[in-house]
């Protein structure tokens, strides 16, 4: 009899359809049955001895909630027997709300987001990094009838840590291979990646949460390895190791199975040749492995970025890892094809959305000192002060994680230009919001002066540039991480100092030393910094938007709860 090994995860939802992801213990038929009569079924496909299905659910009614069950070969496997959680439900937006060209209903769209979740330990062990924000969100939703549910949960990277495994996972790996051989206690192959997903998504609270709140995901570095694709030199050194090829192929394969497939709408899935290929054969491993090999060798051959529309809210999720151009003389965060796609999606049908959300695991706007240090380093590595400084710059880049948007100056300027263009004109949205994680703290940053134009309140920006006035839309950088991790005290101090006046002045001196150009844009901190395990939630209704920051806090008796620590209006 087939058993449910992992899932279900509720992934895509619109007014009439949804997708539900599961892993079964053997080949079987996977079916979703909804209480209102909607449902769907499909056969599992096989990858590396594992059996998965992304079940299409049709016949849903707009603006409703319906409980669902998962059946494997006709036997109910979800909800689990004696579950302490409410039934998993699929909540659909109201009629018209899924059509970006329609007025839709006036319901709010709630988007919760964060990144960097190191798997929580078992319930009987002390948590070394404090309570998990996803666990506490699940507890809040399960225990509070009428609570405001997120319409979607955005997980902005580091859903698993391939290079920082738990003690339990290290013991499991040690039972199958010698940890004294590279890559040691890091994951080595697809099977070990599956262990990370079991450890993370079988957490009871998280399992239930992901079964009933739709999710969108994108990778960051730790889903593969710390500082993934920092530079051409970094990549060459990794490819020279005997274990890297298996690691990168397994990382991309497991990401495609566990995260990427569920990001796609049913129409995109139906047109995906790889999805068709793995389902058309008894074992899709070779087809997926060949795809991963090409994606690694020719990054422009694959697009991991994607677009989702939630009524009049447009979300662009950007791949800022695999799509990089690493040649020093043309470094870019996004390859030309990827950048053109992002631009086309952002500018598609002006006036058709009220809010543009740009999901990028790496923040666009950093504390100014850190931005200037990264642009200084990029200039050094590019040869601005000669070969000796370039070699020093490369060593520093790899040791200090200097690889955010600021480390790709042309890409930083291009994203700035695109945000300004998308946020300007008669069809401009009310807001353009950049959602990020990675840096293990939370903050809100806002541009104060745009290249060559007027800043907020009429202030002039420094630097030559577009000759552009400030956008009509409100533009914010919203950064939130970690969901469940920690940060050393010295790094916390560095982030705080990076926002200070002294830190900003120091940053400009450092940038001048490297002969780095002016960023053109100036910005300041509107909120934060906040430190802890946390989630941000945007509530978007019409052209208004508000932001809430919740943190997981310990309470008496060894429990934990999610507490609101900040609320602010984004647009009026």
Secondary structure, DSSP 8 states (H G I E B T S, - for coil): ---EEEEEEEEEE-SS-EEEEEEESSS-EEEEEETTS-EEEEE-EEETTEEEEEEEEB---TT-EEEEEEEETTEEEES-TT-SS---EEE---TTTT-TTS------EEEEEE--B-----TTS--TT---HHHHHHHHHHH-TT----SEEEE-S-SS-TTS--HHHHHHHHTTS-TTSTTTTS--SHHHHHHHHHHHH-SHHHHHHHHHS-EEE---GGGT-TTTT--HHHHHHHHTSSSHHHHHHHHHHHHIIIIIHHHS-HHHHHT-HHHHHHHSSS--HHHHHHHHHHHHH-GGG----EEEEETTEEEEEE--STT-B--GGG-BSS-HHHHHHHHHHHHSSTTS-SEEEEEESS-SS--HHHHHHHHHHHHHHTTTT-HHHHHHHHHHHHHHT--SGGGSHHHHHHHHHHHHHHT-STT--SEEEEEE--SSSEEEEEEEE-TTSB-GGG-B--S--------SSEEEEEE---SB----HHHHHHHHHHHSHHHHHHHHHHHHHTT----S-EEEEEEEEE-SSEEEEEEEETTEEEEEEEEEEEEGGGEEEEEEEEEEEEE-
